[in-house]
Amino acid sequence: MKIITNLKFKALAIAAILAFLGGCSSLVATKDSNIKVESAHFLPMPAGSATSMGTLVISNSGNTADQLLKATAGAAYPIEIHKFAYQAGSLKMVESDVITIPAKSSLELTAKGYHLLLVNPTQRVNAGNTIQVTLTFSNSGEIVIPFQVTEKKPLTKKEAMAEKEASEIVY
């Protein structure tokens, strides 16, 4: 009986950990890369829209800056790098050639700054889908990242831990 109890406890503990981690995005990196990516997601395409915005957090643990040169996801999902910038006195979304990730820092790509944009995809971008995106960096090369399609941005590991701690506070 004691073995069954221990196995049940371990199974419950593993299930709890997986449920917690399911709320935060996976951290993706390659073995030899200084680049790590988390919270990668695209918003579902609204009815009548021909675009979908992608956001993510890129961390560079290296001693030199790295640059995101391009993002690709096959012919069905053409991707452009965009940012908001002032032009002629008004804020406009413009295509950007590269995004620099400084050494020993992180850069969050958001709706209000740099972001990825799926433009005229030939397949609908629906909630629940996953799109494999290849990010090409000047120093770190290519990294394939699964982008979830969700209404809400997935939590980073740090955000998930803070949310968990806040939920455990007794008032």
Z-matrix of the N, CA and C atoms (Angstrom, degrees):
N
C 1 1.444
C 2 1.529 1 111.62
N 3 1.332 2 116.26 1 -38.65
C 4 1.454 3 119.34 2 -178.05
C 5 1.531 4 111.06 3 -64.39
N 6 1.330 5 118.61 4 -36.96
C 7 1.466 6 121.96 5 178.82
C 8 1.524 7 109.73 6 -63.31
N 9 1.318 8 117.01 7 -43.43
C 10 1.460 9 120.22 8 178.73
C 11 1.526 10 109.99 9 -62.50
N 12 1.299 11 118.26 10 -42.73
C 13 1.462 12 122.02 11 178.97
C 14 1.519 13 110.57 12 -60.84
N 15 1.335 14 117.73 13 -45.12
C 16 1.451 15 121.39 14 178.35
C 17 1.522 16 111.31 15 -63.05
N 18 1.335 17 117.39 16 -41.31
C 19 1.456 18 121.27 17 178.49
C 20 1.526 19 110.58 18 -65.07
N 21 1.335 20 116.76 19 -41.36
C 22 1.460 21 120.05 20 177.79
C 23 1.525 22 110.22 21 -62.79
N 24 1.342 23 116.64 22 -42.28
C 25 1.455 24 120.54 23 179.24
C 26 1.532 25 110.83 24 -61.71
N 27 1.334 26 116.00 25 -45.64
C 28 1.468 27 120.32 26 -179.97
C 29 1.520 28 110.38 27 -62.87
N 30 1.333 29 116.83 28 -42.47
C 31 1.466 30 120.62 29 179.68
C 32 1.532 31 110.58 30 -63.05
N 33 1.335 32 116.32 31 -42.93
C 34 1.463 33 119.74 32 178.13
C 35 1.523 34 111.39 33 -64.90
N 36 1.319 35 117.17 34 -40.36
C 37 1.467 36 121.13 35 178.87
C 38 1.523 37 110.57 36 -63.58
N 39 1.314 38 116.62 37 -44.43
C 40 1.467 39 120.56 38 178.97
C 41 1.526 40 109.97 39 -63.85
N 42 1.332 41 117.31 40 -42.93
C 43 1.465 42 121.00 41 179.11
C 44 1.529 43 110.76 42 -61.80
N 45 1.334 44 117.37 43 -40.17
C 46 1.466 45 121.02 44 179.41
C 47 1.525 46 110.82 45 -65.26
N 48 1.308 47 116.47 46 -42.94
C 49 1.468 48 120.68 47 178.79
C 50 1.519 49 110.32 48 -62.96
N 51 1.329 50 117.40 49 -46.14
C 52 1.463 51 120.88 50 179.93
C 53 1.526 52 111.26 51 -63.87
N 54 1.321 53 117.57 52 -38.25
C 55 1.463 54 120.58 53 178.24
C 56 1.522 55 110.32 54 -64.20
N 57 1.352 56 115.94 55 -42.07
C 58 1.463 57 119.89 56 178.22
C 59 1.520 58 110.60 57 -63.48
N 60 1.320 59 116.93 58 -47.69
C 61 1.461 60 121.01 59 -178.36
C 62 1.518 61 111.81 60 -67.58
N 63 1.302 62 117.41 61 -26.38
C 64 1.457 63 120.42 62 177.41
C 65 1.512 64 111.78 63 -62.46
N 66 1.326 65 117.92 64 -24.96
C 67 1.452 66 122.20 65 179.02
C 68 1.510 67 113.47 66 -79.76
N 69 1.322 68 117.64 67 -13.02
C 70 1.459 69 118.53 68 177.96
C 71 1.523 70 108.73 69 -117.37
N 72 1.297 71 114.76 70 156.94
C 73 1.445 72 118.53 71 -176.16
C 74 1.517 73 110.08 72 -76.89
N 75 1.308 74 114.52 73 159.31
C 76 1.452 75 118.16 74 178.25
C 77 1.519 76 109.76 75 -77.19
N 78 1.283 77 115.72 76 148.25
C 79 1.448 78 123.13 77 176.00
C 80 1.517 79 105.98 78 -93.10
N 81 1.328 80 116.87 79 126.23
C 82 1.452 81 120.33 80 -175.26
C 83 1.521 82 109.21 81 -120.20
N 84 1.309 83 116.14 82 131.26
C 85 1.461 84 121.67 83 176.26
C 86 1.515 85 108.06 84 -156.03
N 87 1.303 86 115.23 85 160.06
C 88 1.456 87 118.68 86 173.86
C 89 1.516 88 108.27 87 -99.43
N 90 1.302 89 115.84 88 160.80
C 91 1.459 90 121.81 89 -175.46
C 92 1.533 91 112.55 90 -56.54
N 93 1.327 92 116.69 91 -43.29
C 94 1.457 93 120.24 92 -174.16
C 95 1.528 94 113.49 93 -100.89
N 96 1.317 95 118.00 94 9.21
C 97 1.454 96 121.25 95 -174.86
C 98 1.527 97 111.78 96 -98.71
N 99 1.321 98 115.33 97 146.78
C 100 1.461 99 121.14 98 172.32
C 101 1.522 100 110.93 99 -88.37
N 102 1.317 101 116.19 100 -5.44
C 103 1.465 102 122.01 101 -177.65
C 104 1.519 103 110.23 102 -94.28
N 105 1.330 104 115.15 103 132.90
C 106 1.461 105 122.35 104 174.62
C 107 1.516 106 107.42 105 -129.21
N 108 1.331 107 116.07 106 143.51
C 109 1.463 108 121.17 107 -177.31
C 110 1.516 109 109.03 108 -127.20
N 111 1.340 110 116.38 109 137.79
C 112 1.458 111 120.21 110 172.78
C 113 1.523 112 110.05 111 -144.53
N 114 1.318 113 115.12 112 167.58
C 115 1.469 114 123.58 113 -179.95
C 116 1.526 115 112.90 114 58.09
N 117 1.322 116 117.31 115 34.10
C 118 1.465 117 120.94 116 -179.54
C 119 1.522 118 110.00 117 -78.01
N 120 1.335 119 116.03 118 120.65
C 121 1.462 120 118.87 119 177.69
C 122 1.529 121 111.38 120 -156.09
N 123 1.313 122 114.58 121 155.47
C 124 1.454 123 122.32 122 170.47
C 125 1.510 124 107.68 123 -112.32
N 126 1.320 125 115.58 124 148.70
C 127 1.458 126 120.22 125 172.44
C 128 1.522 127 108.91 126 -80.45
N 129 1.325 128 118.50 127 147.32
C 130 1.466 129 119.69 128 174.56
C 131 1.537 130 109.14 129 -61.63
N 132 1.320 131 116.62 130 150.42
C 133 1.457 132 120.48 131 178.98
C 134 1.524 133 109.69 132 -75.33
N 135 1.330 134 117.38 133 124.45
C 136 1.463 135 119.07 134 175.23
C 137 1.535 136 109.79 135 -66.98
N 138 1.313 137 116.42 136 155.91
C 139 1.466 138 120.82 137 178.04
C 140 1.529 139 108.96 138 -56.86
N 141 1.313 140 115.84 139 133.38
C 142 1.458 141 121.15 140 178.30
C 143 1.514 142 114.61 141 82.39
N 144 1.325 143 117.86 142 -3.97
C 145 1.464 144 121.05 143 -179.24
C 146 1.525 145 110.41 144 -91.69
N 147 1.329 146 115.40 145 150.86
C 148 1.461 147 120.75 146 177.62
C 149 1.524 148 111.15 147 -112.98
N 150 1.345 149 116.58 148 13.71
C 151 1.466 150 120.15 149 -179.03
C 152 1.524 151 111.29 150 -137.55
N 153 1.321 152 114.47 151 161.68
C 154 1.461 153 122.46 152 173.86
C 155 1.519 154 107.44 153 -144.65
N 156 1.327 155 116.32 154 130.89
C 157 1.463 156 120.95 155 -177.56
C 158 1.521 157 111.38 156 -90.63
N 159 1.333 158 115.29 157 138.08
C 160 1.454 159 121.69 158 177.51
C 161 1.513 160 111.11 159 -115.29
N 162 1.342 161 115.45 160 136.12
C 163 1.457 162 120.46 161 177.72
C 164 1.521 163 108.99 162 -127.04
N 165 1.316 164 116.71 163 158.28
C 166 1.457 165 122.36 164 -179.43
C 167 1.522 166 109.27 165 -169.56
N 168 1.314 167 115.95 166 170.22
C 169 1.462 168 122.22 167 174.29
C 170 1.530 169 106.74 168 -118.09
N 171 1.330 170 116.02 169 125.63
C 172 1.469 171 121.81 170 178.30
C 173 1.520 172 108.05 171 -112.20
N 174 1.329 173 117.10 172 123.79
C 175 1.470 174 122.19 173 178.21
C 176 1.518 175 109.37 174 -112.36
N 177 1.314 176 115.91 175 137.93
C 178 1.458 177 122.43 176 179.38
C 179 1.531 178 108.07 177 -119.75
N 180 1.328 179 116.79 178 108.14
C 181 1.467 180 120.86 179 179.81
C 182 1.526 181 112.22 180 -89.26
N 183 1.319 182 117.20 181 0.32
C 184 1.462 183 121.69 182 -177.09
C 185 1.518 184 113.25 183 -77.15
N 186 1.321 185 115.25 184 171.71
C 187 1.466 186 122.09 185 -179.64
C 188 1.525 187 112.55 186 -89.22
N 189 1.335 188 117.26 187 -3.75
C 190 1.464 189 121.18 188 177.49
C 191 1.526 190 109.22 189 -130.32
N 192 1.318 191 115.06 190 154.19
C 193 1.459 192 120.33 191 177.94
C 194 1.528 193 109.39 192 -64.91
N 195 1.315 194 115.95 193 154.11
C 196 1.460 195 122.50 194 174.59
C 197 1.518 196 106.72 195 -128.66
N 198 1.313 197 116.71 196 158.79
C 199 1.457 198 120.25 197 -178.89
C 200 1.518 199 110.77 198 -126.39
N 201 1.335 200 115.59 199 134.19
C 202 1.453 201 120.68 200 170.91
C 203 1.520 202 105.99 201 -81.70
N 204 1.336 203 116.31 202 114.65
C 205 1.456 204 121.85 203 -175.82
C 206 1.522 205 112.68 204 -90.36
N 207 1.344 206 115.72 205 -37.53
C 208 1.458 207 119.03 206 -179.81
C 209 1.521 208 109.88 207 -164.00
N 210 1.318 209 114.16 208 165.07
C 211 1.461 210 122.44 209 175.68
C 212 1.524 211 106.60 210 -134.64
N 213 1.325 212 116.01 211 133.06
C 214 1.467 213 120.26 212 -179.87
C 215 1.522 214 109.60 213 -134.70
N 216 1.336 215 114.28 214 152.67
C 217 1.463 216 119.42 215 178.76
C 218 1.521 217 110.61 216 -146.65
N 219 1.305 218 116.94 217 33.21
C 220 1.457 219 120.75 218 178.97
C 221 1.522 220 111.25 219 83.35
N 222 1.322 221 115.34 220 172.66
C 223 1.462 222 121.74 221 -174.60
C 224 1.525 223 112.97 222 -62.82
N 225 1.325 224 117.73 223 -29.62
C 226 1.468 225 120.38 224 -177.10
C 227 1.523 226 112.68 225 -71.63
N 228 1.330 227 116.66 226 -22.90
C 229 1.461 228 120.58 227 -174.07
C 230 1.529 229 111.61 228 -130.16
N 231 1.351 230 119.03 229 78.00
C 232 1.466 231 119.97 230 177.14
C 233 1.531 232 110.26 231 -67.52
N 234 1.330 233 116.82 232 132.48
C 235 1.464 234 121.86 233 -176.17
C 236 1.524 235 110.42 234 -120.91
N 237 1.326 236 115.35 235 137.37
C 238 1.460 237 122.26 236 173.68
C 239 1.528 238 108.18 237 -121.82
N 240 1.334 239 115.86 238 150.84
C 241 1.465 240 121.68 239 173.67
C 242 1.527 241 106.37 240 -92.84
N 243 1.335 242 116.60 241 127.19
C 244 1.464 243 121.04 242 -178.05
C 245 1.517 244 111.03 243 -127.74
N 246 1.327 245 114.63 244 163.22
C 247 1.460 246 122.08 245 172.53
C 248 1.522 247 107.72 246 -150.57
N 249 1.319 248 114.93 247 161.43
C 250 1.458 249 119.87 248 172.44
C 251 1.517 250 107.42 249 -95.14
N 252 1.331 251 115.88 250 134.39
C 253 1.459 252 121.40 251 -179.52
C 254 1.521 253 109.13 252 -147.77
N 255 1.317 254 115.37 253 152.75
C 256 1.457 255 119.91 254 176.19
C 257 1.522 256 108.95 255 -80.65
N 258 1.333 257 115.21 256 128.09
C 259 1.455 258 121.77 257 174.85
C 260 1.514 259 107.57 258 -136.16
N 261 1.315 260 116.28 259 126.71
C 262 1.458 261 122.01 260 -179.82
C 263 1.529 262 111.57 261 53.32
N 264 1.331 263 116.18 262 38.48
C 265 1.448 264 121.07 263 174.98
C 266 1.514 265 116.56 264 83.21
N 267 1.319 266 118.01 265 1.30
C 268 1.473 267 119.13 266 178.14
C 269 1.524 268 110.66 267 -130.87
N 270 1.318 269 114.59 268 153.81
C 271 1.459 270 121.34 269 -178.94
C 272 1.520 271 109.16 270 -80.80
N 273 1.333 272 116.63 271 124.62
C 274 1.457 273 121.60 272 -178.65
C 275 1.527 274 109.95 273 -134.70
N 276 1.333 275 115.40 274 152.86
C 277 1.454 276 120.39 275 174.20
C 278 1.532 277 107.16 276 -87.55
N 279 1.336 278 115.66 277 125.66
C 280 1.464 279 120.80 278 -178.76
C 281 1.520 280 110.14 279 -128.82
N 282 1.313 281 115.84 280 151.59
C 283 1.458 282 120.48 281 177.06
C 284 1.525 283 108.67 282 -72.98
N 285 1.330 284 115.95 283 143.40
C 286 1.453 285 122.25 284 -178.41
C 287 1.529 286 108.65 285 -119.92
N 288 1.318 287 116.95 286 142.47
C 289 1.464 288 120.51 287 -180.00
C 290 1.522 289 112.12 288 -72.89
N 291 1.324 290 116.90 289 -46.65
C 292 1.467 291 122.10 290 -176.62
C 293 1.523 292 109.82 291 -144.61
N 294 1.328 293 115.04 292 162.42
C 295 1.462 294 121.60 293 171.31
C 296 1.521 295 106.65 294 -124.08
N 297 1.322 296 116.79 295 124.32
C 298 1.463 297 121.01 296 179.06
C 299 1.521 298 109.71 297 -91.30
N 300 1.338 299 115.56 298 128.94
C 301 1.460 300 122.06 299 175.17
C 302 1.530 301 105.98 300 -107.92
N 303 1.340 302 117.17 301 107.41
C 304 1.466 303 119.80 302 -176.96
C 305 1.537 304 111.91 303 -60.74
N 306 1.324 305 115.14 304 157.09
C 307 1.466 306 121.29 305 177.29
C 308 1.525 307 110.04 306 -60.05
N 309 1.333 308 115.28 307 145.08
C 310 1.471 309 122.56 308 175.21
C 311 1.530 310 113.05 309 53.29
N 312 1.335 311 116.20 310 40.31
C 313 1.460 312 118.49 311 179.44
C 314 1.524 313 110.65 312 -152.41
N 315 1.319 314 114.58 313 174.99
C 316 1.456 315 121.79 314 178.75
C 317 1.515 316 109.30 315 -124.07
N 318 1.304 317 115.95 316 153.00
C 319 1.444 318 122.09 317 176.94
C 320 1.518 319 107.80 318 -132.67
N 321 1.328 320 116.15 319 125.04
C 322 1.458 321 120.25 320 178.66
C 323 1.527 322 109.01 321 -97.35
N 324 1.310 323 116.39 322 122.70
C 325 1.451 324 121.27 323 175.08
C 326 1.520 325 106.94 324 -88.49
N 327 1.331 326 116.40 325 120.22
C 328 1.458 327 122.04 326 -172.88
C 329 1.521 328 110.76 327 -130.14
N 330 1.305 329 115.64 328 173.54
C 331 1.464 330 121.28 329 178.31
C 332 1.525 331 111.81 330 -62.62
N 333 1.328 332 117.71 331 -27.74
C 334 1.461 333 120.94 332 -175.34
C 335 1.522 334 113.79 333 -97.77
N 336 1.323 335 117.92 334 1.96
C 337 1.459 336 120.63 335 -179.68
C 338 1.521 337 109.42 336 -137.43
N 339 1.320 338 115.55 337 -135.97
C 340 1.463 339 119.36 338 172.81
C 341 1.529 340 108.71 339 -65.66
N 342 1.322 341 116.53 340 145.44
C 343 1.465 342 121.95 341 175.17
C 344 1.524 343 108.43 342 -163.88
N 345 1.321 344 115.55 343 168.32
C 346 1.455 345 120.91 344 174.47
C 347 1.519 346 107.82 345 -97.56
N 348 1.319 347 116.41 346 148.73
C 349 1.456 348 119.92 347 -179.53
C 350 1.522 349 109.33 348 -134.25
N 351 1.340 350 115.31 349 118.97
C 352 1.461 351 120.46 350 170.78
C 353 1.527 352 106.06 351 -77.95
N 354 1.324 353 116.78 352 123.95
C 355 1.458 354 120.94 353 -175.98
C 356 1.529 355 109.92 354 -116.83
N 357 1.319 356 115.95 355 118.88
C 358 1.466 357 122.86 356 179.58
C 359 1.525 358 113.26 357 51.87
N 360 1.324 359 117.82 358 52.26
C 361 1.476 360 118.00 359 177.91
C 362 1.526 361 110.11 360 -65.10
N 363 1.319 362 115.69 361 146.51
C 364 1.474 363 119.79 362 -179.82
C 365 1.519 364 111.25 363 -83.04
N 366 1.324 365 117.53 364 -10.03
C 367 1.461 366 122.01 365 174.69
C 368 1.531 367 108.14 366 -119.99
N 369 1.324 368 116.56 367 140.80
C 370 1.467 369 120.92 368 179.12
C 371 1.527 370 110.42 369 -61.17
N 372 1.315 371 115.44 370 147.00
C 373 1.458 372 122.25 371 176.97
C 374 1.526 373 105.71 372 -105.26
N 375 1.324 374 115.91 373 99.72
C 376 1.458 375 121.96 374 -174.67
C 377 1.525 376 111.81 375 -110.93
N 378 1.330 377 115.56 376 147.80
C 379 1.465 378 120.99 377 176.48
C 380 1.522 379 109.26 378 -53.59
N 381 1.312 380 115.89 379 137.70
C 382 1.460 381 121.67 380 -179.71
C 383 1.522 382 113.05 381 97.58
N 384 1.323 383 117.55 382 -17.65
C 385 1.465 384 120.60 383 177.95
C 386 1.530 385 110.37 384 -75.26
N 387 1.316 386 115.49 385 160.60
C 388 1.463 387 122.36 386 170.73
C 389 1.518 388 107.23 387 -127.31
N 390 1.323 389 116.47 388 131.66
C 391 1.461 390 122.09 389 179.81
C 392 1.520 391 108.09 390 -116.33
N 393 1.323 392 116.59 391 123.07
C 394 1.467 393 121.48 392 178.10
C 395 1.530 394 108.63 393 -80.00
N 396 1.320 395 116.68 394 118.22
C 397 1.460 396 122.02 395 -177.45
C 398 1.520 397 108.85 396 -115.96
N 399 1.321 398 116.05 397 132.40
C 400 1.465 399 121.64 398 175.13
C 401 1.522 400 107.93 399 -97.73
N 402 1.331 401 115.78 400 117.11
C 403 1.454 402 121.80 401 175.33
C 404 1.524 403 107.87 402 -96.85
N 405 1.322 404 117.07 403 129.95
C 406 1.464 405 121.47 404 -179.32
C 407 1.521 406 109.14 405 -110.82
N 408 1.339 407 115.37 406 120.97
C 409 1.463 408 122.72 407 -178.12
C 410 1.521 409 109.80 408 -110.16
N 411 1.330 410 116.28 409 151.09
C 412 1.464 411 121.06 410 -178.46
C 413 1.523 412 112.12 411 -64.39
N 414 1.333 413 118.52 412 -39.12
C 415 1.465 414 121.46 413 -179.11
C 416 1.521 415 113.42 414 -102.09
N 417 1.316 416 117.02 415 -37.19
C 418 1.468 417 121.30 416 -172.96
C 419 1.516 418 113.83 417 -91.41
N 420 1.317 419 117.84 418 -5.12
C 421 1.463 420 120.16 419 178.25
C 422 1.522 421 112.31 420 74.53
N 423 1.329 422 115.34 421 -149.23
C 424 1.458 423 121.08 422 -175.86
C 425 1.527 424 111.75 423 -93.75
N 426 1.313 425 115.33 424 136.50
C 427 1.465 426 122.41 425 175.66
C 428 1.524 427 106.71 426 -131.01
N 429 1.323 428 117.63 427 126.05
C 430 1.458 429 121.78 428 178.94
C 431 1.526 430 108.61 429 -92.92
N 432 1.333 431 115.10 430 126.09
C 433 1.459 432 122.02 431 -174.74
C 434 1.526 433 109.37 432 -123.48
N 435 1.334 434 117.89 433 130.49
C 436 1.466 435 118.82 434 172.45
C 437 1.533 436 109.75 435 -80.63
N 438 1.317 437 117.11 436 119.72
C 439 1.458 438 122.70 437 176.22
C 440 1.519 439 108.13 438 -97.43
N 441 1.322 440 117.11 439 120.81
C 442 1.456 441 121.34 440 174.70
C 443 1.517 442 108.37 441 -77.91
N 444 1.327 443 117.16 442 146.82
C 445 1.458 444 120.45 443 172.48
C 446 1.519 445 106.24 444 -102.08
N 447 1.343 446 115.68 445 109.02
C 448 1.463 447 121.81 446 -175.53
C 449 1.522 448 109.95 447 -139.55
N 450 1.328 449 115.20 448 153.84
C 451 1.464 450 121.11 449 175.41
C 452 1.521 451 110.73 450 -68.86
N 453 1.330 452 115.65 451 -33.02
C 454 1.460 453 121.89 452 -175.43
C 455 1.522 454 109.20 453 -117.12
N 456 1.326 455 116.60 454 139.74
C 457 1.462 456 122.01 455 178.60
C 458 1.527 457 109.86 456 -60.72
N 459 1.337 458 118.08 457 130.98
C 460 1.463 459 119.47 458 175.12
C 461 1.533 460 110.16 459 -62.99
N 462 1.303 461 116.08 460 147.09
C 463 1.462 462 120.49 461 179.53
C 464 1.521 463 110.99 462 -73.53
N 465 1.324 464 116.22 463 143.99
C 466 1.456 465 119.80 464 170.02
C 467 1.519 466 106.67 465 -73.61
N 468 1.307 467 116.59 466 167.82
C 469 1.466 468 120.98 467 178.29
C 470 1.529 469 110.11 468 -57.90
N 471 1.325 470 116.76 469 -42.84
C 472 1.462 471 122.37 470 -179.35
C 473 1.535 472 110.84 471 -64.31
N 474 1.344 473 116.94 472 -43.41
C 475 1.469 474 120.76 473 179.08
C 476 1.525 475 111.11 474 -65.06
N 477 1.335 476 116.69 475 -39.99
C 478 1.465 477 120.38 476 179.88
C 479 1.526 478 110.95 477 -64.55
N 480 1.336 479 116.79 478 -40.40
C 481 1.464 480 120.47 479 178.54
C 482 1.534 481 110.22 480 -65.25
N 483 1.329 482 117.18 481 -42.40
C 484 1.468 483 120.80 482 179.41
C 485 1.528 484 110.50 483 -64.39
N 486 1.339 485 116.44 484 -40.98
C 487 1.467 486 120.21 485 178.37
C 488 1.523 487 110.96 486 -64.39
N 489 1.329 488 116.20 487 -40.07
C 490 1.468 489 120.63 488 179.06
C 491 1.525 490 109.79 489 -64.41
N 492 1.336 491 116.94 490 -46.03
C 493 1.460 492 120.61 491 179.37
C 494 1.531 493 111.40 492 -61.83
N 495 1.330 494 117.03 493 -40.99
C 496 1.462 495 120.59 494 179.77
C 497 1.522 496 111.14 495 -65.29
N 498 1.327 497 117.60 496 -34.88
C 499 1.463 498 120.53 497 -178.75
C 500 1.530 499 111.39 498 -73.03
N 501 1.334 500 117.29 499 -18.35
C 502 1.452 501 120.82 500 -178.81
C 503 1.528 502 113.34 501 -91.81
N 504 1.331 503 117.38 502 -3.94
C 505 1.452 504 121.11 503 179.91
C 506 1.529 505 108.60 504 -72.64
N 507 1.310 506 115.42 505 131.28
C 508 1.455 507 120.86 506 178.29
C 509 1.512 508 107.64 507 -97.79
N 510 1.333 509 116.27 508 126.26
C 511 1.476 510 121.30 509 -178.79
C 512 1.489 511 111.07 510 -99.58
